């Protein structure tokens, strides 16, 4: 299809291609996947960024930019930048079949034979099973139950050696003085180990400091409407992101623990670690796979994995809707995309529609990009750092 690119998206696509390929591999992409000779399009001796620039000019003029992007994604299935451009410009692969059983008029037509087996969603690509096991063995140790006065109130997760992110409303009773920082406990390692022959009640950490300002250095409330259990009449701004950054005593992220790694026959000593992110972090996008690690009802760590999961992201980038199941106690859970990159903070179940507005079905979270912008504006530099 003919693709209309804004100047910003044109630049993003150009840079993504430059970063993903070099001259030899780009030449192979053009010839083997699209049937174009590079020397007909540009002088192969030019600097590679100029080759890509001239190729994009030709593709735009002749109407095969979308095919170029699709085939680049198929060739570099794990490339996040290419997938991000595709999401921005609304390009997604199509697998169509004509009456003869071959490829029809979909995007795969530019690559004869690709219809025999196709990446329906190149942005997701394939997951290496050993890597998945390794990631889960790390993540399940980085998520905790947030307890106040002995009662589970929500979920939280490590974003630094001594920083835990959860929802503002989870710790609102501490912020308003009903309870003190000493009443808060963070219960890590609360998950079933039945397959390993044991049960654990978890490991408890307290908050650092004696004052609320020391224990909860940064926070942003939800909207008044959300506190009443309904959607806001207007899209929430970045003053209402429903997050709280907790300071944990004892630096749980630096603690040495036993984990089970991929291919391991038993426990291996490892540092607990914390969830890291690029700055800015990966963006949530409609129809994206979404994975939520959570402690529903204060119970053992659970998983909600939906593909696709994300239903929508509002225009301000401050709220996202998704299909994933959650429950009371899930507030403050980390939301990951299909590549296990943090994209959001779960904050509520299905909210009632605002007066005069159509009801929208779906649980709701706060995109991590908005939260990180807010934290950086407040001078917080340790959260999500490597």
C-alpha positions in Angstrom: 0.0 0.0 0.0 1.1 3.6 -0.5 2.2 5.0 2.8 2.0 8.7 3.7 4.8 9.6 6.2 5.0 12.7 8.3 8.5 14.2 8.3 9.0 12.9 11.9 8.0 9.3 11.0 10.1 9.5 7.8 13.1 10.4 10.0 12.3 7.6 12.4 12.0 5.0 9.6 15.3 6.2 8.1 17.1 6.0 11.4 15.6 2.6 12.2 16.8 1.2 8.9 20.3 2.7 9.3 20.6 1.1 12.8 19.2 -2.3 11.8 21.2 -2.9 8.6 24.5 -2.2 6.8 25.1 -1.9 3.1 25.5 -5.7 2.3 22.5 -6.8 4.4 20.3 -4.0 3.1 21.3 -5.0 -0.5 20.2 -8.5 0.3 16.9 -7.3 1.8 16.1 -5.3 -1.3 16.9 -8.1 -3.7 15.8 -11.3 -1.9 12.7 -9.9 -0.2 11.5 -7.2 -2.5 13.1 -7.9 -5.9 15.0 -4.6 -6.3 18.6 -4.2 -7.2 20.4 -1.7 -5.0 22.7 -0.4 -7.8 19.6 0.7 -9.7 18.4 2.7 -6.7 21.6 4.2 -5.4 25.3 4.0 -5.7 26.4 1.2 -3.3 29.6 3.1 -2.6 27.7 6.0 -1.0 27.6 6.2 2.8 25.0 3.9 4.1 22.7 6.6 5.5 22.6 8.2 2.0 21.7 4.8 0.5 18.8 4.4 2.9 17.7 8.0 2.2 17.6 7.5 -1.6 15.9 4.1 -1.2 13.1 5.7 0.9 12.8 8.5 -1.7 12.3 5.8 -4.4 9.9 3.7 -2.3 7.8 6.8 -1.5 7.6 7.8 -5.1 6.7 4.3 -6.3 4.5 3.3 -3.4 6.3 0.4 -1.8 7.4 2.0 1.5 5.0 -0.2 3.5 6.4 -3.3 1.8 9.9 -2.2 2.7 9.0 -1.7 6.3 7.3 -5.0 6.5 10.1 -6.9 5.0 12.7 -5.1 7.2 10.6 -6.1 10.2 10.5 -9.7 9.0 14.2 -9.7 8.6 14.8 -8.1 12.0 12.0 -9.6 14.1 13.4 -8.4 17.4 14.1 -4.8 16.3 12.0 -2.5 18.6 12.7 0.7 16.6 11.2 -0.8 13.4 8.2 -2.1 15.3 7.7 1.3 16.9 7.6 3.0 13.5 5.1 0.4 12.2 2.9 1.1 15.2 3.1 4.8 14.6 2.2 4.7 10.9 -0.4 1.9 11.2 1.4 -0.7 9.2 0.7 -4.4 10.0 1.3 -7.5 8.0 -1.6 -9.1 6.1 -1.7 -12.7 5.0 -4.3 -13.1 2.2 -5.1 -16.0 0.0 -6.5 -15.8 -3.5 -8.8 -18.4 -5.2 -5.8 -20.4 -6.3 -4.5 -20.7 -2.8 -1.6 -18.3 -3.3 -1.0 -14.8 -2.1 -3.6 -12.2 -2.9 -3.4 -8.4 -2.8 -2.1 -8.1 0.7 1.2 -6.7 1.9 3.0 -10.0 1.2 2.5 -9.7 -2.5 5.8 -7.9 -2.8 7.6 -11.1 -1.7 6.5 -14.1 -3.8 6.3 -17.3 -1.7 6.2 -15.5 1.6 2.5 -16.6 2.0 3.6 -20.2 2.6 4.7 -19.2 6.1 4.6 -15.6 7.5 5.2 -13.5 10.5 1.7 -12.4 11.2 3.1 -10.0 13.8 6.7 -9.2 13.2 6.7 -6.7 16.0 6.4 -9.7 18.4 8.7 -12.0 16.5 9.5 -15.2 18.3 10.4 -15.7 22.0 13.3 -18.0 23.0 12.0 -20.3 25.6 15.2 -20.3 27.7 15.1 -16.5 27.7 11.5 -16.5 28.8 12.3 -18.8 31.7 15.2 -16.6 32.6 13.2 -13.4 32.6 10.4 -14.9 34.7 12.9 -16.3 37.2 14.1 -12.7 37.6 10.7 -10.9 37.5 8.9 -13.1 40.0 11.6 -12.0 42.6 11.1 -8.3 41.8 7.3 -8.1 42.5 5.9 -7.7 46.0 2.7 -7.5 48.0 2.3 -4.0 49.6 0.8 -4.6 53.1 -0.4 -1.9 55.5 -1.1 -2.7 59.1 -0.9 -6.4 58.3 -3.4 -6.3 55.4 -2.6 -6.7 51.7 -3.4 -3.5 49.9 -1.8 -3.9 46.4 1.1 -4.9 44.4 4.5 -3.2 43.9 7.7 -3.8 42.0 11.4 -2.9 42.3 12.6 -0.2 40.0 15.9 0.4 41.8 18.0 -1.1 44.5 15.8 0.5 47.2 12.9 1.9 45.1 9.4 0.2 44.7 6.7 1.6 42.5 3.0 1.1 43.3 -0.2 3.1 43.0 -0.9 6.3 45.0 -4.2 4.9 46.1 -2.6 1.8 47.5 -0.7 3.8 50.1 -3.2 6.7 50.4 -3.8 5.8 54.1 -0.1 6.5 54.8 0.0 9.6 52.7 -3.0 11.1 54.6 -1.7 10.1 58.1 -4.0 7.3 59.0 -1.0 5.0 59.2 2.7 5.6 59.4 5.6 4.4 57.3 6.4 1.8 60.0 3.0 0.1 59.3 4.0 -0.7 55.7 5.7 -4.0 54.8 6.8 -5.2 51.3 6.4 -9.0 51.0 8.7 -10.4 48.3 9.0 -14.0 47.1 5.4 -14.8 47.8 4.7 -17.4 45.2 3.9 -21.1 45.0 6.9 -23.4 45.0 5.0 -26.7 44.9 7.0 -28.0 42.0 10.2 -27.4 44.0 8.8 -29.2 47.0 8.4 -26.3 49.4 6.2 -23.4 50.3 7.4 -19.9 51.2 5.7 -17.1 53.0 7.9 -14.6 51.5 10.5 -12.1 52.7 9.5 -8.8 54.4 11.1 -5.4 54.0 10.1 -2.2 55.7 10.1 1.4 54.3 13.1 3.6 54.9 12.9 6.7 57.1 10.5 7.7 59.8 8.6 10.4 57.9 6.2 10.1 55.0 8.4 12.3 52.9 11.4 10.0 53.5 9.4 6.8 53.0 7.4 7.9 49.9 9.6 10.5 48.2 7.5 10.9 45.1 3.8 10.4 44.4 1.0 11.5 42.0 -2.7 11.1 42.8 -5.5 9.7 40.6 -8.3 12.0 39.5 -11.2 12.7 41.8 -13.5 10.8 39.4 -11.2 7.8 39.5 -11.3 7.8 43.3 -15.1 7.6 43.0 -14.8 4.6 40.7 -15.6 6.3 37.4 -13.7 7.5 34.4 -12.6 11.1 34.3 -14.7 13.4 32.3 -11.5 14.8 30.7 -8.4 12.8 30.0 -6.1 12.9 33.1 -3.1 15.1 32.9 0.4 14.2 34.1 -0.5 15.7 37.6 -2.8 12.7 38.1 -0.8 9.5 37.3 -1.8 7.5 40.4 1.7 6.4 41.3 3.8 6.3 44.5 7.6 5.7 44.6 8.5 4.0 47.9 11.9 4.0 49.6 12.6 0.4 50.9 15.0 -0.2 53.7 17.8 -2.8 53.3 18.1 -2.3 49.5 16.1 -5.5 48.5 17.3 -5.0 44.9 20.9 -5.7 45.9 20.1 -8.7 48.0 21.5 -12.1 47.1 18.8 -14.7 46.7 18.3 -18.2 45.3 16.7 -18.4 41.9 16.0 -21.1 39.4 17.4 -20.3 36.0 16.8 -21.8 32.6 18.3 -25.3 32.4 19.2 -25.3 36.1 18.8 -28.4 38.2 18.4 -26.4 41.4 18.8 -23.1 43.1 21.5 -20.6 41.9 22.7 -17.6 43.9 21.8 -14.4 42.2 21.2 -10.7 42.9 17.4 -9.9 43.1 17.8 -6.9 40.8 15.1 -4.6 39.6 13.1 -3.8 36.5 15.0 -1.5 34.2 13.9 0.6 31.3 15.3 2.7 28.5 14.6 6.5 28.8 12.1 7.0 27.4 10.7 3.5 28.1 8.9 1.4 25.4 5.5 2.8 24.5 2.3 0.9 25.0 0.4 0.5 21.7 -3.0 -0.7 20.6 -3.3 -4.5 20.0 0.1 -5.0 21.7 0.7 -8.2 23.8 0.4 -7.3 27.5 1.7 -9.3 30.4 0.7 -8.3 34.0 2.5 -9.9 37.1 0.2 -9.3 40.1 -0.8 -10.4 43.6 -4.6 -10.5 43.2 -6.5 -10.5 46.5 -3.1 -10.4 48.2 -2.5 -14.0 47.1 0.6 -15.6 45.6 2.1 -14.0 42.4 -0.1 -14.6 39.4 0.1 -13.9 35.7 -2.3 -12.4 33.1 -1.0 -12.7 29.6 -3.1 -11.5 26.7 -2.1 -11.4 23.0 -3.3 -8.9 22.0 -3.9 -7.2 25.3 -3.8 -3.4 24.8 -7.2 -2.0 23.7 -6.3 1.7 23.5 -4.0 4.5 24.8 -5.5 7.9 25.3 -4.3 10.9 23.3 -2.4 12.4 26.2 -0.5 9.1 26.8 -1.7 9.1 30.5 -4.0 6.1 30.5 -4.2 2.7 28.7 -7.0 0.2 28.5 -6.5 -3.6 28.2 -8.2 -7.0 28.2 -6.0 -8.6 30.9 -7.8 -9.9 34.0 -7.0 -8.2 37.3 -8.6 -8.2 40.8 -8.5 -6.1 44.0 -4.9 -6.4 45.1 -3.6 -6.1 41.6 -3.3 -2.3 41.8 0.4 -1.3 41.4 1.3 -4.3 39.2 3.9 -4.0 36.4 2.6 -4.3 32.8 5.0 -5.6 30.2 4.9 -5.9 26.4 5.5 -9.2 24.5 9.3 -8.5 24.7 9.1 -8.2 28.5 9.8 -4.5 28.5 7.9 -2.4 31.1 5.2 -0.3 29.5 2.7 0.5 32.2 1.5 0.5 35.8 -1.9 -1.2 36.5 -4.1 1.0 38.5 -7.8 0.1 38.2 -10.5 -2.3 37.1 -13.2 -1.3 34.7 -14.4 2.2 35.7 -17.9 3.5 35.3 -18.4 5.8 32.4 -18.4 9.6 33.1 -21.7 11.3 32.8 -22.8 11.5 29.1 -20.0 9.3 27.9 -20.1 5.9 26.3 -18.9 3.1 28.5 -15.6 1.6 27.7 -14.8 -2.0 28.7 -11.4 -2.8 29.9 -9.0 -2.6 32.9 -6.8 0.4 33.1 -3.2 1.4 33.7 -0.9 4.3 33.4 1.7 4.3 30.6 5.3 4.1 32.0 6.4 6.9 29.7 4.2 9.4 31.5 5.4 8.1 34.9 9.1 8.3 34.0 8.7 11.8 32.6 7.1 12.9 35.9 9.9 11.2 38.0 12.6 12.8 35.9 10.9 16.2 36.2 11.0 15.7 40.0 14.7 15.0 39.9 14.4 11.2 40.5 17.3 9.5 38.7 17.6 6.1 40.3 14.3 4.6 39.3 14.7 2.2 36.3 18.4 2.9 36.0 20.8 0.1 34.9 
